[in-house]
């Protein structure tokens, strides 16, 4: 414990949003920046702004987002770190925040499925961000992660510079569902 405090004098943990030193109980983002990051409240409503995006496009039981995404906003900074800076701890932190939201929602079942990467992309990236989000959710909800039902069968192009329709088209037929038997 004292060693960690000593090391923190020279290499402090910094908030990924504002760059200020994090306090002992803070992870990835300071409480001030977390409070300033707008939440959607989608987990509290069955018909919400996220689920409406999928109406007529996909058959989903429920859909939600934790934060409102604003260009150059706090949520974008966290997602960028998760995706491009090997922010595994950010994935777990965000997963925990999702877990707390799910825990208070009546619309989501207790099942966690990490969206798999194609093996070539997994090797290139070194880790699957979705798996770390799932790990954080698991820590809050104390439920297992289902790693067998959703299979990635196609290695797709990067979604980064694609528009919404092109992203959807790019992902068509990329996954398969495996029926599990007891």
PyMOL commands that set and color helices and strands:
alter all, ss='L'
color gray80, all
select helices_A, chain A and resi 2-10+31-36+42-44+49-54+74-84+88-103+119-125+129-141+164-171
alter helices_A, ss='H'
color red, helices_A
select strands_A, chain A and resi 112-113+145-146+150-152+175-177
alter strands_A, ss='S'
color yellow, strands_A
deselect
rebuild
show_as cartoon
